[in-house]
Amino acid sequence: MDIRRVAFDHPDAVKLNDQVQAEYAARYEDEGDVTPLDPTMFEPPLGLYLMAYDAEGRPVATGGWRTQDENDEGYSDGDAELKRMYVIEEARGNGLARRILAALEDDARAAGRVRMVLETGDKQPEAIALYTSSGYEPCAKFGHYRFHESSCCFAKLL
C-alpha cells in the first residue's frame, strides 16, 4: 500500500470524498457532511491530507487533519481535527484506516498540535470502534454538528 500526501482538491481525493458523502447521506438520510472545508486547511503546516493507493494504483483510502484553536465552536488551542477518514468498501478490514490515523497523529504532533479531535455519528459504529481502540475518548461536543443528537465527539492527547 502506498500512502502519500495529496491536496484536498486532488481528483482522487474528490472522488473518494464523493463516495464518503454518499455513504453519510445513506446512513443519516440527509445531504451528507456539510462542514465547511477549504483545500488550504489541509496544507502543511496547517494540516495534511493523505491518500492510500493499492498495488494497481487505485485510490482506496483517505484521511486528513486541520489546525483548530479555541473558538466559538468548542475547539481548544492546540487541536488538530481529523477529517474525511474513509476506506472504500472493498479495501476495508486491512488496517488502512489505522495506518492513516497513525500517520496523521504523527504529523499533527510534529506540527506542534497537542490534541487530536474528531466528530463522527452514532450510525458509524465501525468508526467509533476504530477510534476508541486507538485511544480516543468521548469529549465535549464541538464543531459544525455539536448540537446534533447523533453527533459523537472524541479526543486523544498527542
N, C-alpha and C positions, 0 to 999 in steps of 0.2 A: 504494500500500500504506500502510495506517495502522498504525503501531506505537505501542502505548500501554501504560502501566503498569496492571496488574491485580493483584488479590490471588491468591495461590497457590490459594485455595479458591473463586475465582470460577467460576461454572458453565462458562464457555468453557474455562478452564484445566483444570478437572476432566475435561471432555470430551476434550481433546487429551492429557491425562495418561493417560486410559484407553486411548487409541489407541497411545501410545508404549509403554505397558506390554504391550499385546497384541503389538506388534512385537518387544519384548525377549523375551517368552515364546516367540514363534515362532522367533526366531533362536537362542536359547540353550536351547530346550526345557526351560524351567523356569517359575517363577511370575512372572517379571519382576523389576524392581529393588525390593528390599526395604529399601533405605537409609531409615532413619527420617527423615522430613521433617515439619515443622510449618509452617503458614502464616506464623507470626510470624517465621520465619527469613528470609523474603523481604521484610519490611517495612523501608523506609528508616529509619535509616541502616545497618541490619544487612544489607541485601540489596535485591534488586529482582527483580520478575518481569514479563516483557514478553510481550505477545500481539500478533501481526500479524493484521490483518483485510484481506481482499481488497475490491475495489470494491463487492461486493454485501453487505459486512458480515459475511462468514463468517470464523470463526477459522481461520487456516491455518498458524500457526507460533507456537512458544513458546520461551522460554529464561529462565533466571534465574541469579542468583548469591547466595551467602550467605556471611557472615563466618565465617572459621575462624582460629583461633590455635593455637599449639603445644599438642598434646595427645597422648594415647597411641595415636591412630590415624595418626600420622605427618604431621600438618599442621604448618606453621610460622607463627610470628607474622606477621601482615600478609597472610595468604592470603585470597583470595576464591575460593570453589569454584563452578564452573559446574555447573548442574543443569538437567535436563529440556529440553535443546535438542532441538527436534523440528519438522519441517515435514511437513505431510500430503503423501501421495504425489503427488496431482495438482498440487501447487504447487512441487514440487522442481525444481531446475535454474534458478531465477530469482534466485538470490543472496540469498534471505531469511535463511538461516542466517548468512551472512556479515554482513549488516546488523544482525541481532540481536546477534551476537557482538561486533561493534564497539561497539554501544551499551552492552552490558553491561560491556565493558572500560572504556569512558569513565566510566561511572557508578561502578564499583569504584575506579578511580583517583581520582576526585573525592571518594570517601568515605575516602580515605587508605589503601586496600589497596595492597600493593606487588607482589603476585604473583597471577596467575590460575592456578588448578589445575583439572584435570578428570580424571575417570576414565571410561573407555569400555571396550569389549570388543573382542577380536580378530575378532569376527564383524560388526563395524560399520566396514568399510573406507571408506565414504563419510565417516563422522565423522572418522576418523583423517586422511583426506586433507584435509578442511576445516581441522582444527586444525594440522597440520604446514605447510600452505600459508599459514597465518595467523601463523606464527612460534612455535608451540608446539613444545617439545622433550620427549623422554621424560625422566621423572624417577623418583625412588624412589617405590615404591607407597605409597599412603595410603588411608585411608577404610575403609568397610564391606567392600569386596571386595579389600583389599590382599593377602590370602593366596590368592586365586583365580588359577589359572594363566592364565585367559583375560583377566584384567584388564590394561589398558594405561593408565598414568598419564602425564599431560603437564603442563607448566607453561610460563608466559610471564611475564617481568618486565613490570610495568605502568609 
